[in-house]
Amino acid sequence: MLVPDPKVVRKLLTRYATLRIAQAERERQETTRELDDVTYTLCVMMSAADIHEAVARADALLLEAARPAETAPADDGEEGLRLAG
């Protein structure tokens, strides 16, 4: 399964929230059309059936991306041996 780029997902979530606020303040046809486009894109990108599921999956993806990567010990062939110093 392909994993969306967290930066792109974050940008789409921000745009979605901004458009929802704009529409709540003043409903306009242009805003509705753009909100529909962003909603569709988020749903497709997150493989979700509806926007609520897409937002939940996007949030989970961003949380996972924010976690520090587990660093494996460097494989230098020394297996923990230290140089005399």
C-alpha distances in whole Angstrom, upper triangle without the diagonal:
4,6,10,13,15,18,17,16,19,21,20,21,24,25,24,27,29,29,29,32,34,34,35,38,39,37,37,35,34,32,31,29,28,26,25,23,22,21,19,17,16,15,13,11,11,10,13,17,19,20,21,17,16,18,18,14,15,18,16,13,17,18,16,16,20,20,22,20,21,23,24,28,28,29,32,33,36,34,36,39,41,43,47,48
4,6,9,12,15,14,13,17,18,17,19,22,22,22,24,27,27,28,30,32,32,34,36,37,35,35,33,31,30,29,27,25,24,23,21,19,19,18,15,14,14,12,9,10,10,14,17,19,19,20,17,15,17,17,14,14,17,15,12,15,17,15,14,18,19,21,19,21,23,24,27,28,28,31,33,36,35,36,39,41,43,46,47
4,7,9,12,11,10,13,15,15,16,19,20,20,22,24,25,25,28,29,30,32,34,35,34,33,32,30,28,28,27,24,23,23,20,18,18,17,14,13,13,12,9,8,10,13,17,18,18,19,16,13,15,15,11,11,13,12,9,11,14,11,11,14,16,17,16,18,21,22,26,26,27,31,33,35,34,35,38,39,41,45,45
4,6,9,7,7,10,12,11,13,15,16,16,19,21,21,22,25,26,27,29,31,32,30,30,29,27,25,25,23,21,20,20,17,15,15,15,12,10,12,10,7,8,10,13,16,17,16,17,15,12,13,14,11,9,12,12,8,10,13,12,11,14,16,18,17,20,22,24,28,28,30,33,35,37,36,37,40,41,43,46,46
4,5,5,6,9,10,11,12,14,16,17,19,20,21,23,25,26,27,29,31,32,31,30,30,27,25,26,24,21,21,21,19,16,17,17,13,12,14,13,10,11,14,16,20,20,18,19,18,14,15,16,13,10,13,13,9,9,13,12,9,12,15,16,16,19,21,23,26,27,28,31,34,36,35,35,39,39,41,44,44
4,5,5,6,8,10,10,12,14,15,16,18,20,21,22,24,25,27,29,30,30,30,29,27,24,25,24,21,20,21,19,16,17,17,14,12,15,15,11,11,15,16,20,19,17,18,16,13,13,14,11,8,10,10,7,6,9,9,7,9,12,14,14,18,20,23,26,27,29,32,34,36,35,35,38,39,41,44,44
4,5,5,6,9,10,11,12,14,15,17,18,20,21,23,24,26,27,29,28,28,28,25,23,24,23,20,19,21,18,15,17,18,14,13,16,16,13,13,17,18,22,21,18,20,19,15,14,16,14,11,12,13,10,9,12,13,10,11,14,16,17,20,22,25,28,28,31,33,36,38,37,37,40,40,42,45,44
4,5,5,6,9,10,11,12,14,15,16,18,20,21,22,24,26,27,26,26,25,22,20,21,20,17,16,17,15,12,14,14,11,10,13,13,10,11,15,16,19,19,16,18,17,14,13,15,14,10,12,14,11,10,14,15,12,14,17,19,20,23,25,28,31,31,33,36,39,40,40,40,43,43,45,48,48
4,5,5,6,9,10,10,12,14,15,16,18,20,21,22,24,26,25,25,24,22,20,20,19,16,15,16,14,11,12,13,10,8,11,11,8,9,12,13,16,16,13,14,14,10,9,12,10,7,9,11,9,8,12,13,11,13,16,19,19,23,25,28,31,32,34,37,39,41,40,40,43,44,46,49,48
4,5,5,6,9,10,11,12,14,15,17,18,20,21,23,24,24,24,25,22,19,20,20,17,15,17,16,12,13,15,13,10,14,15,12,12,16,16,19,18,15,15,15,12,10,12,12,8,9,11,10,7,11,13,11,12,15,18,19,22,25,28,31,32,34,37,40,41,40,40,43,43,45,48,48
4,6,5,6,9,10,11,12,14,16,16,18,20,21,22,22,22,22,19,17,18,18,14,14,16,14,10,13,14,12,10,14,15,12,14,17,18,20,18,15,17,17,14,12,15,15,11,12,15,13,11,15,16,14,15,19,21,22,26,28,31,34,34,37,39,42,44,43,43,46,46,48,51,50
4,5,5,6,9,10,10,12,14,15,16,18,20,21,20,20,20,17,15,15,15,11,10,12,10,7,9,11,8,7,11,12,10,11,14,14,17,15,12,14,14,11,10,13,13,9,11,14,13,12,15,17,16,17,20,23,24,27,30,32,36,36,39,41,44,46,45,45,48,48,50,53,53
4,5,5,6,9,10,11,12,14,15,17,18,20,19,20,20,18,15,16,16,13,11,13,12,9,9,12,10,8,11,13,11,11,15,14,16,14,11,12,13,10,7,11,11,8,9,12,12,10,13,16,15,16,19,22,23,27,29,32,35,37,39,42,44,46,45,44,48,48,50,53,52
4,5,5,6,9,10,11,12,14,15,17,18,19,19,20,18,14,16,16,13,12,14,14,10,12,15,13,11,15,17,15,15,19,18,20,17,14,15,16,13,11,14,15,11,12,15,15,12,15,18,17,17,20,23,25,28,30,34,37,38,40,43,46,47,46,46,49,49,51,53,53
4,5,5,6,9,10,10,12,14,15,16,16,16,16,14,11,13,13,9,8,11,11,7,10,13,11,10,14,16,14,15,18,18,19,17,13,15,17,14,12,16,16,13,14,18,17,15,18,21,19,20,23,26,28,31,33,36,40,40,43,45,48,50,49,48,52,52,53,56,56
4,6,5,6,9,10,11,12,14,15,15,15,15,14,10,11,12,9,6,9,9,6,7,10,10,9,12,14,14,14,17,15,16,13,10,12,14,11,10,13,14,12,13,17,16,15,18,21,20,20,24,27,28,32,34,37,40,41,44,47,49,51,50,49,53,53,55,58,57
4,5,5,6,9,10,11,12,14,14,16,17,16,12,13,14,12,9,12,13,10,10,14,14,12,14,17,17,16,19,18,19,15,12,12,15,13,10,14,15,13,13,17,17,16,18,21,20,20,23,27,28,32,34,38,41,42,45,47,50,51,50,50,53,53,55,58,57
4,5,5,6,9,10,11,12,13,14,15,14,10,12,14,11,9,13,13,11,12,16,15,14,17,19,19,19,22,21,22,18,15,16,19,16,14,17,19,16,16,20,20,18,21,23,23,22,26,29,31,34,36,40,43,44,46,49,52,53,52,51,55,55,56,59,58
4,5,5,6,8,10,10,10,10,12,10,7,8,10,8,6,10,11,9,10,13,14,13,16,18,18,19,21,20,20,17,14,15,18,16,14,18,19,17,18,21,21,20,23,25,25,25,28,31,33,36,39,42,45,46,49,51,54,55,54,54,57,57,59,62,61
4,5,5,6,9,10,10,11,13,12,9,9,12,10,7,10,12,11,10,14,15,14,16,19,19,19,21,19,19,15,12,13,16,15,13,16,18,17,17,21,21,20,22,25,25,25,28,31,33,37,39,42,46,47,49,52,55,56,55,54,58,58,60,63,62
4,5,5,6,9,10,12,14,14,10,11,14,13,10,14,16,14,14,18,18,17,19,22,22,22,24,22,23,19,16,16,19,18,16,19,21,19,19,22,23,22,23,27,26,26,29,32,34,38,40,43,47,48,51,53,56,57,56,55,59,58,60,63,62
4,5,5,6,7,9,11,11,7,9,12,11,10,13,15,14,15,18,19,18,20,23,23,24,26,24,24,21,17,19,22,20,18,21,24,21,22,25,26,24,26,29,29,28,32,35,37,40,43,46,49,50,53,55,58,59,58,58,61,61,63,65,64
4,5,5,5,7,9,10,6,7,11,10,9,11,14,13,13,17,18,18,19,22,23,23,25,23,22,19,16,17,21,20,18,21,23,22,22,26,26,25,27,30,30,30,33,36,38,42,44,47,51,52,54,57,60,61,60,59,63,63,65,68,67
4,6,6,10,12,13,10,10,14,14,12,14,17,16,16,19,21,20,21,24,25,25,27,24,23,20,17,18,21,20,18,21,24,22,22,26,27,26,28,31,31,30,34,37,39,42,45,48,51,53,55,58,61,62,60,60,63,63,65,68,67
4,7,10,13,14,11,12,16,15,14,17,19,18,18,22,23,22,24,27,27,28,30,27,27,23,20,21,25,24,21,24,27,25,25,29,29,28,30,33,32,32,35,38,41,44,46,50,53,54,57,59,62,63,62,61,65,64,66,69,68
4,6,10,11,9,10,14,14,13,16,18,18,18,21,23,23,24,27,28,28,30,28,27,24,21,22,26,25,23,26,28,27,27,31,31,30,32,35,34,34,38,41,43,46,49,52,55,56,59,61,64,65,64,64,67,67,69,71,70
4,7,9,7,7,11,12,11,13,16,16,16,19,21,21,22,25,26,27,28,26,25,21,19,21,24,23,22,25,27,26,26,30,31,30,32,35,34,35,38,41,43,46,49,52,55,56,58,61,64,65,64,64,67,67,69,72,71
4,5,5,6,9,10,11,12,14,15,16,18,20,21,22,24,26,27,28,26,25,22,20,22,25,24,23,27,28,26,28,31,31,30,33,36,35,35,39,42,43,47,49,52,55,56,58,61,64,65,64,64,67,68,69,72,71
4,5,5,6,9,10,11,12,14,15,17,18,20,21,23,24,26,27,25,24,21,20,22,25,23,23,27,28,26,28,31,31,31,33,36,35,36,39,42,43,47,49,52,55,56,58,61,64,65,64,64,68,68,70,73,72
4,5,5,6,9,10,11,12,14,15,17,18,20,21,23,24,26,24,24,21,19,22,25,22,22,26,27,25,27,30,29,29,32,34,33,34,37,40,41,45,47,50,53,53,55,58,61,63,62,62,65,65,67,70,69
4,5,5,6,8,10,10,12,14,15,16,18,20,21,22,24,22,22,19,17,19,22,20,19,23,24,22,23,27,27,26,29,31,30,31,34,37,38,42,44,47,50,51,53,56,59,60,59,59,63,63,64,67,67
4,6,5,6,9,10,10,12,14,15,16,18,20,21,22,20,19,17,15,17,20,18,18,22,23,21,23,26,26,26,29,31,30,31,35,38,39,42,45,47,51,52,54,57,59,61,60,60,63,64,65,68,68
4,5,5,6,9,10,11,12,14,15,17,18,20,21,20,19,17,15,18,20,18,19,22,23,22,24,27,26,26,29,31,30,32,35,38,39,42,44,47,50,51,53,55,58,60,59,59,63,63,65,68,67
4,5,5,6,8,10,11,12,14,15,16,18,20,19,19,16,14,17,19,17,17,21,21,19,21,24,23,23,26,28,27,28,32,34,35,39,41,44,47,48,50,52,55,57,56,56,59,60,61,64,64
4,5,5,6,8,10,10,12,14,15,16,18,16,16,13,11,14,16,14,14,17,18,17,18,22,21,21,24,26,25,26,30,33,34,37,40,42,46,47,49,51,54,56,55,55,58,59,60,64,63
4,6,5,6,9,10,11,12,14,15,16,15,14,12,10,14,15,13,14,18,18,17,19,22,22,22,25,27,26,28,31,34,35,38,41,43,47,47,49,52,55,57,55,56,59,60,62,65,64
4,5,5,6,9,10,11,12,14,15,15,15,13,12,15,16,14,15,18,18,16,19,22,21,21,24,26,25,27,30,33,33,36,39,41,45,45,47,50,52,54,53,54,57,58,59,63,62
4,5,5,6,9,10,10,12,14,13,14,12,10,13,14,11,12,15,15,13,16,18,18,18,21,22,21,23,26,29,30,33,35,38,41,42,44,47,49,51,50,51,54,54,56,59,59
4,5,5,6,9,10,11,12,10,11,8,6,10,11,9,9,13,13,12,15,17,17,17,20,22,22,23,26,29,30,33,36,38,42,43,45,48,50,52,50,51,54,55,57,60,60
4,6,5,6,9,10,10,10,10,9,8,12,12,10,12,15,14,13,17,19,18,19,22,23,23,25,28,30,31,34,36,38,42,43,44,47,50,52,50,51,54,55,57,61,61
4,5,5,6,8,10,10,11,11,10,13,13,10,11,15,13,12,15,17,16,17,20,21,20,22,25,28,28,31,33,35,39,40,41,44,47,49,47,48,51,52,54,58,57
4,6,5,6,8,8,10,9,7,10,10,6,8,11,10,8,12,14,12,13,17,18,17,19,22,25,25,28,31,33,37,38,39,42,45,47,45,46,49,50,52,56,55
4,6,5,6,5,6,6,6,9,8,5,8,11,9,10,13,14,14,15,18,19,19,21,24,27,27,30,32,34,38,39,41,44,46,48,46,47,51,52,54,57,57
4,5,5,6,8,9,10,13,11,8,11,13,11,11,15,16,14,17,19,19,19,22,24,27,27,29,32,34,37,38,39,42,45,47,45,46,50,51,53,57,57
4,6,8,11,12,11,13,11,8,11,12,10,9,13,13,11,13,17,16,16,19,21,24,23,26,28,30,34,35,36,39,41,43,42,43,46,47,50,53,53
4,5,9,10,9,11,8,5,8,9,6,7,10,10,9,12,14,14,15,17,19,22,22,24,27,29,33,34,35,39,41,43,41,42,45,46,49,52,52
4,7,9,10,12,9,7,11,11,9,10,14,13,12,15,17,17,18,21,22,25,25,27,29,31,35,36,37,40,42,44,43,44,47,49,51,54,55
4,6,7,8,6,5,9,9,8,10,13,13,13,16,18,18,19,22,23,26,26,28,31,33,37,38,40,43,45,47,45,46,49,51,53,56,57
4,7,9,7,7,11,12,11,13,16,16,17,19,21,21,23,25,27,30,30,32,35,37,41,42,43,47,48,50,48,49,53,54,57,60,61
4,6,6,6,9,10,11,12,14,16,17,18,20,21,22,24,26,30,30,33,36,38,41,43,45,48,50,52,50,50,54,55,58,61,61
4,5,5,6,8,10,10,12,14,15,16,18,20,21,22,24,28,29,31,34,37,40,42,44,47,49,51,49,49,53,54,56,59,59
4,5,5,6,9,10,11,12,14,15,17,19,20,21,23,27,28,30,33,36,40,41,43,47,49,50,48,48,52,53,55,58,58
4,6,5,6,8,10,11,12,14,15,17,18,20,22,25,26,28,31,33,37,39,40,44,46,47,45,46,49,50,53,56,56
4,5,5,6,9,10,10,12,14,15,16,18,20,24,24,27,30,32,36,37,39,42,44,46,44,45,48,49,52,55,55
4,5,5,6,9,10,10,12,14,15,16,19,22,23,26,29,32,35,37,39,42,44,46,44,44,48,48,51,54,54
4,5,5,6,9,10,11,12,14,15,17,21,22,24,27,30,33,35,37,41,43,44,42,42,46,47,49,52,52
4,5,5,6,9,10,11,12,14,16,19,20,22,25,27,31,33,35,38,40,41,39,40,43,44,47,50,50
4,5,5,6,9,10,10,12,15,18,19,21,24,27,31,32,34,37,40,41,39,39,43,44,46,49,49
4,5,5,6,9,10,11,13,16,18,20,24,26,30,32,34,37,39,41,39,39,42,43,45,48,48
4,5,5,6,9,10,11,15,16,18,21,24,27,29,31,35,37,38,36,36,39,40,43,46,46
4,5,5,6,9,10,13,14,16,19,22,26,27,29,32,35,36,34,34,38,39,41,44,44
4,5,5,6,9,12,13,16,19,22,26,27,29,32,35,36,35,34,38,38,41,44,43
4,5,5,7,10,12,15,18,21,24,26,29,32,34,35,33,33,36,37,39,42,42
4,5,5,9,9,12,15,18,21,23,25,29,31,32,30,30,34,34,37,40,40
4,6,8,8,12,14,17,21,22,25,28,30,31,30,30,33,34,36,39,39
4,6,9,12,14,18,21,23,25,28,31,32,30,29,33,33,35,38,38
4,6,9,12,15,18,20,23,26,28,29,27,26,30,30,33,36,35
4,6,9,12,15,17,20,23,25,26,24,23,26,27,29,32,32
4,6,9,12,14,17,20,22,23,21,21,25,25,28,31,31
4,6,10,12,15,18,20,21,18,18,22,23,25,28,29
4,6,9,11,14,17,17,16,15,19,19,22,25,26
4,6,8,12,14,14,12,13,16,18,20,24,25
4,6,9,11,11,9,9,13,14,17,20,21
4,6,9,9,9,9,12,13,15,19,20
4,6,8,8,9,12,14,15,19,21
4,6,7,9,10,11,13,16,18
4,6,9,9,12,13,16,19
4,6,5,8,10,13,16
4,6,9,12,15,17
4,6,10,13,15
4,7,9,12
4,6,9
4,6
4
